[in-house]
Amino acid sequence: MATVVRAALVQATWTGDTDSMIAKHEEHAREAARQGAKVIGFQEVFNAPYFCQVQEPEHYRWAEPVPDGPTVRRMQDLARETGMVIVVPVFEVEGAGFYYNTAAVIDADGSYLGKYRKHHIPQVKGFWEKYYFRPGNIGWPVFDTAVGKVGVYICYDRHFPEGWRQLGLQGAQLVYNPSATHRGLSSHLWQLEQPAAAVANEYFVAAINRVGIEEYGDNDFYGTSYFVDPRGQFVGDVASDKEEELVVRDLDFDLIETVRQQWAFYRDRRPDAYDGLVQP
């Protein structure tokens, strides 16, 4: 397994329909593969608008099964074509009344490795997610992929340190954080929280945000997606705050072990003293 992993992410504008949105991401993925990327991740519910700006039953139409729905199957074909690991965030329906904000993880040979379901579900103006999604119930899986150990944490999850730590304890080397967040709400946190999580847990983080204003509300998604290393330093430039962008960066996974030896945060944890953290 390569020490240096060329990784990619996409921050995209909404096209107006699912087919063209998926096709656009396929082209970004093919371009990333041409640039040598071996892993790529997309934004939260990437094949749909951010419909959670409103509470309307019509938006349940965006949901599909995972892994047996059309989008994940299409992304499996794309992974086989490009030889890349792909992180695929979608609106999942498991059965009547059971809906989740989910990301499927597909290996470079097109095999479905599993999924992560968003744990923390907001319900505030412009982010009415409890109307649509149940809280995640399958833990914090870390997937053993062709590029290494990859985890996922979705959008609002990033405000909660517990899941970041769970992913680190399970050996994550790279965590994708697909998001949809707008300027007025949390932009001052965007370049603070994920670098802090990367430092505290000593792995790489791919922070992905949508970009632009969409049809179901006035949220101004501000992009500025990035990769950050285990020292909390950006890997290359942060993406545009206004334009769609494919970001491709080289991540040196050897840095993870170097930082863990130097800072020794895992050695100095005190789980014996943390019982109060999980009391209601």
C-alpha positions, 0 to 999 in steps of 0.5 A: 500500500502506497505511503503517499495517497493522492486523494480528491474531493468535489464541491459542486453546485446543484444542476437542477436534476439528479441525472445531470448531478451524477453525470457531473460528479462522474466527470469530476471523478474521471478527471481526478483519476487522470490526475492520479487520484486513488480516492475521492469523496462527494458532498452531503446528499451529493445527487440531490439539492439540499432539500432540508431547507424546507419541510415538505413530503415531496422530498422523500422522493430523493431517497433510495436503498443503500447499497441496492439503489441506482446511485450506489450501483452506478458509483460501483461501476465508476469505481471499477472504471477509474480504479478509485475508492469512492465515498458516496453520500446519499439519502437512504431509505431502508424501509417504509418510514426508515430514512437516513443521511448516509454515505456508502463507501466503495472500494477501488474494484467496485465492491461495496464495503459498507455505509455510515449513517449520520448520528447527529441530526440538526433541526434549526432554521434552514436545516430541518433534518429531523423531518427527514432523517433518523439518527444513525444506528450502525456506529462509526465504521472504518473501512479497509480500502485499497488506499488505507483505512477510511472513515466518514463523519457527516456535516453536523456530526463535526461539532461533536468530538466523540465520533471523531475519536471513535474513528481514530480509535478504530484506526482511521487514516483519512476521514471524509466529512461531507457537508452542506453549511452556509455563511451566516451559520458556521463559516467561522467554525469551518476552518477551525473544527476539522483541523482541530479534529485532525490534530486531536485524533491524528489523522487526515480530514477531507472537509467538503462543503457545497457551493452556491445558492439552491432552489429550496432556500436562501442558504449560501453554501460557501465551499472552501473545501480542503484537506488537512493533515494530522498537524492541523495544517492545510494540504495545499490551498483551500478551495473557492468560496464561490465556484465549483471545484475538484481538489486533488492533494497528496497525503503522506500517511507516514505523517500519521505515525510520526505525529502519534509518536511525537504528540502521543495523545493516544498513549495519554488518554484516560478512558478510565476517567471518562465515564461521566461523558456518556451519562444522560 
